[in-house]
Amino acid sequence: MNNNAAYVVSAAFALALTPVLAGEAPAGSCGDGYRIEHEDADCLNANWNTLSELATVVAEADTEGAAEVDMERSCMAQFKASSASETCENVSAEFHEPDRCFISALCQLSDTDYNSTRIEASWSDTARLSNCNGILAVGEC
């Protein structure tokens, strides 16, 4: 009797996969058949209850973009730890591999005016930036 149950399950699984393997399964109205963006997932056409009974559904997460955002925040945190953060505004920070921070800002001159300046520094040096009369520099002026 166990062999018959195994045969029935195998046959049901094979029948369920036949349209997929033959390329006749409905692909939905999105994607190229390989990868879709997260915000487009609503357009998938699948019977998830049947799939979950037959197999485990696995999703791949693309985390590369998140890592870049974290490093840019880290560059900004390094800048905020510097003395230049006290006299500069409209700051933007960008991270580039392997350990470079690109900082752009409007920094105060010796009078009340501001100068647009930018610098590329190592991640660790970004915390040592100074405002040298409207110009960003690593270390003391």
N, C-alpha and C positions, 0 to 999 in steps of 0.2 A: 504494500500500500504506500510506503514511503517513496518508492521509485515513481509511482504514478503522480504523487503530489509534486515532486521535484520536476517531473516532465511538464505538468500543467503550468507551474510557475515559469519555467524556462520558455515554454511556448508563448505564454502571455507576454513575457518580456520581449521576445523576438517579434511578436506581432506589433507591440507598441513602438518598437524602434524601426520597423520596416519603412514607414513613410519618411522618417528622419534620414535613414541611410540612403534611401532612394532619392533624396532631395525633393520630396513632395510635401514636406511639412510646411505649414504656413510660417513664413518668416516675419510676419508683421509688417508694419509700414515704415520701419526705420532700420538704420544701420546697414553695413555692407555684408552682414552675415558672420562677421568675425568679432567686431568690437563696436559698442555704442557708448555715447557719453551718458553719465549718470542721469542728467536731467531729461534724457530721452527714453528712459527705461519704461515709462508708461505705455509706449507704443508696442511693446513686445506682446505677442499673441501666443500664450502657452497655458496649458492646463497644469498649474503648479501642484494641485492635489494628486493627480496621476503621477507626475514626475517624482514627487516626494515618496510615493509608495514604491516606486521602482528603483530609485537611485538617490544618491546624495547630490544635491545641487551645490556647486562650489562657485564662488565669485572671487574675482581677482581685484584687488584694490590698487589703484595707482597713487602712491604716496610721494612720488618725487616732487611734485609741486608743493606739497606741505612742508617738505624738508627745506626747500628754498625760502619759503615764507618764514620759517623758524630762524634761519640764518640771517635773513634781512632784519628780523626783529632783534637778533643778537647783535648785529652791527649797530643798530640804533641804540641798544642798551649800552654798548661800549662807548658810543658817542656821548650819551647822556652822563656817563661817568667822567667824561673829560671836562677840563676847565672851559673849553670852547663852548660848551652847551649853555653857559651862563650869558654869553653875549651874541649868540647866533640864533636865528629863527628860520622858519620854513625849511626845516631840515628834511632831507630824504636820504635813505641809506639803501644800498644795493650790495648784495653779496656775490662774489665771483670765486669759482674754484681756483686754487685749493683753499686759500685762507685770506682773500682780499676783500676789503670793504671800500666801496666808492661812496663818498659822502659829498652831498651838495647842500649849500646853505647860503643864507644871507647873513653876513657877519658884520657886526658894528665896527666902524672905523673909529679913530681916536676922537672924532667929533660925534655928531648925532646921526650921520649918514650911515648907510649900509652898503656893503659890497657883495656881489654875487661871487662865490668862490666854490671850488670843489677840489677834492684830493682823493688819491688812491693810497691806502695804507694797509698794512697787515692787520688782521683782526686784533691782535694784541696791542699794536701801536694805536689803534683807533681810540682807545681809552686815554691815550697820552696827547691827544690833539689840543692845540692852543689856537686862539684867535690872535694873530699877529697883525694888528691894524687892518682887519678886514680880510686877511689871508689865512686859511687853515694851514697849520704846520704841525709836524710831529715834534713833541718836546717843547722846550722853552724857546721863546723868540730870540 
